[in-house]
Amino acid sequence: MMRIRYHPLVDRDTDGTDKYPLFLTEDESEAADRHAYYLEEMIPRVYTLCRGRKPTNQKEDFSVHCPRCGKTMDRISSGKGTVQRPMYMCRDCSKERKV
């Protein structure tokens, strides 16, 4: 059984347009309480962008880096609306997965 993994995101630049994952945790409240954004990995190598409890007025039009390789990931779903959230996948890591 696979456990859900969470990756808190921090700003990699001063504008806040480049997000980078910190560490891996299996405790969602740890990621949500301390960070404005975090990634949820329910399916291996597919990441859902989640909003933490830390208030922010930033728009969600930023780039997100892969927790595995550090490269910028592709946004694979728009995540518009209140229920849907944007999803990301790393092109390089998904190629590796097919082998």
Disulfide bonds with the S-S distance in Angstrom:
none
